[in-house]
Amino acid sequence: MDFIKLCVGERFEHDMPEEGMSIVLANGAPLLTFNFSVSPGEIQAFLNGAASFALFAEQNHLFFLFKIEGFLDWSDLAFTIHLAGDEIIDDDDVYLPFNLVLVDPNTKIVKGLRMVTVSPDFRSRLAELIREQAAEPFDMMTYYRGIGSLYDKYPTASDLLKQAVIIEQGGKTLPTL
């Protein structure tokens, strides 16, 4: 099992896209990285803003949706367990931690770290969706075409949010839209 060392003020020594966001599973917990140039005020918003999460699933495709008040409006990232190595999420009726990492894109220095949780219900839904994905055959080109088709159908994160299977803020499940 590989461990990821994260420390504010140190370099983030892991792969991620050039300016943008990415999500991976790290020892069964989502690790969401934000590779942004930010001001000190935006760092404070990242660290302290109310965090919301949602899941969108259609045609065996899964999207994480997330928002941090004062830092980032609703955004989305597609995810497939087929590209996550041997990672899994246990469905064990406890809160699931989400690790949030803010990284300066020029220096790769970690500017902020935060952990927030989602409810056992969210965890259970996510584990179920990942099990369903894992049970299906995977083809990279078919996957990316499917993602493109879903973005044609739902061009914004708010469009995906309207069809979310679960929405949460601060570990509390909210009614779906």
C-alpha positions in Angstrom: 0.0 0.0 0.0 1.4 3.4 -1.0 1.1 6.4 1.3 0.8 10.0 0.2 2.6 12.5 2.3 0.9 15.9 2.4 2.2 18.9 4.2 1.4 22.6 3.8 4.5 24.4 2.5 6.0 21.3 0.9 5.9 20.2 -2.7 3.1 18.0 -4.0 5.0 15.1 -5.5 2.2 13.3 -7.3 0.8 13.4 -10.8 -2.0 15.8 -11.5 -3.2 17.9 -14.5 -1.5 21.2 -15.2 -4.0 23.9 -14.0 -7.1 22.2 -12.9 -8.6 19.6 -10.6 -8.2 15.8 -10.2 -9.7 13.1 -8.0 -8.2 9.8 -7.0 -8.8 7.3 -4.3 -6.0 7.1 -1.7 -6.3 4.1 0.6 -10.1 4.1 0.1 -10.7 7.8 0.6 -11.2 10.4 -2.2 -8.3 12.8 -2.6 -9.4 15.9 -4.5 -6.6 18.2 -5.7 -7.1 21.8 -6.8 -4.2 23.0 -8.9 -5.0 26.7 -8.8 -3.2 30.1 -8.5 -4.9 31.7 -5.5 -4.8 34.7 -3.3 -4.5 34.6 0.5 -8.3 35.3 0.7 -9.0 32.4 -1.6 -6.9 30.1 0.5 -8.9 31.1 3.6 -12.1 30.4 1.6 -10.7 27.0 0.6 -9.9 26.2 4.3 -13.1 27.5 5.8 -15.9 27.6 3.2 -18.9 25.2 3.6 -18.2 22.1 1.4 -20.9 20.4 -0.5 -20.6 17.1 -2.5 -22.9 15.2 -4.8 -22.8 12.1 -7.1 -24.2 11.9 -10.6 -24.4 8.5 -12.2 -25.8 7.5 -15.7 -24.8 4.8 -18.2 -22.3 3.4 -15.7 -20.5 6.7 -15.6 -19.9 8.5 -12.3 -19.2 12.1 -11.6 -18.2 13.7 -8.4 -19.7 17.1 -8.0 -18.4 19.6 -5.4 -18.6 23.1 -4.2 -16.6 25.1 -1.6 -18.4 28.3 -0.6 -16.4 31.4 -1.5 -13.8 29.3 -3.3 -15.4 27.3 -6.1 -18.9 27.1 -7.5 -20.3 23.7 -8.3 -17.8 21.7 -10.4 -17.5 18.2 -11.6 -15.0 15.5 -12.3 -15.7 12.2 -14.0 -14.4 9.1 -12.2 -14.0 5.4 -13.1 -12.8 2.8 -10.7 -11.1 1.1 -13.7 -8.4 3.8 -13.7 -7.9 3.7 -9.9 -5.7 0.6 -9.6 -6.8 -1.8 -6.8 -8.6 0.9 -4.8 -12.0 0.3 -3.2 -14.4 2.1 -0.9 -15.7 -0.1 1.9 -19.4 0.2 2.6 -19.1 0.1 6.4 -21.8 2.6 7.6 -19.3 5.3 8.8 -18.6 8.8 7.5 -16.2 8.9 4.6 -13.3 11.5 4.6 -12.6 13.6 1.6 -9.1 14.9 1.5 -8.9 18.3 -0.2 -5.5 19.6 -1.3 -4.8 23.1 -2.7 -1.6 23.2 -4.8 0.1 26.2 -6.5 0.5 25.2 -10.2 3.8 27.0 -10.7 5.7 25.8 -7.6 3.7 22.6 -6.8 3.8 23.8 -3.2 0.8 22.7 -1.1 -1.1 25.9 0.0 -3.9 24.3 1.9 -5.1 21.0 3.3 -8.5 20.1 4.5 -10.5 17.1 5.4 -14.3 17.0 5.2 -16.7 14.1 5.6 -19.7 12.8 3.8 -22.4 10.7 5.5 -22.6 6.9 5.7 -25.5 7.1 3.1 -23.2 9.0 0.7 -20.5 6.4 1.3 -22.9 3.6 0.7 -24.1 5.1 -2.6 -20.6 5.7 -3.8 -19.5 2.2 -2.9 -22.4 0.7 -4.7 -21.8 2.8 -7.9 -18.1 1.8 -7.8 -19.0 -1.9 -7.5 -21.4 -1.5 -10.5 -18.6 0.2 -12.5 -16.1 -2.5 -11.6 -18.5 -5.3 -12.7 -18.7 -3.9 -16.2 -16.0 -4.4 -18.9 -13.9 -1.3 -19.6 -12.7 0.2 -22.8 -10.9 3.6 -22.6 -12.2 5.0 -25.9 -15.8 4.0 -25.1 -15.4 5.6 -21.6 -14.3 8.9 -23.1 -17.0 8.9 -25.8 -19.6 8.2 -23.0 -18.2 11.1 -20.9 -18.4 13.4 -24.0 -22.0 12.3 -24.7 -23.0 13.1 -21.1 -21.4 16.5 -21.3 -23.4 17.1 -24.5 -26.5 16.2 -22.6 -25.6 18.0 -19.3 -23.2 20.8 -20.3 -22.7 22.3 -16.9 -22.1 21.1 -13.4 -25.5 22.5 -12.4 -27.2 20.4 -15.1 -25.5 17.3 -13.6 -26.5 18.4 -10.1 -30.2 18.5 -11.1 -29.9 14.7 -11.8 -27.7 13.8 -8.8 -28.4 10.6 -6.9 -27.3 12.2 -3.6 -26.3 15.7 -2.5 -24.6 16.6 0.8 -23.3 19.6 2.7 -21.0 19.2 5.6 -21.9 15.5 6.1 -25.6 16.0 5.9 -27.7 14.6 3.1 -29.9 17.1 1.4 -33.0 16.5 -0.8 -32.1 16.0 -4.4 -33.2 18.8 -6.8 
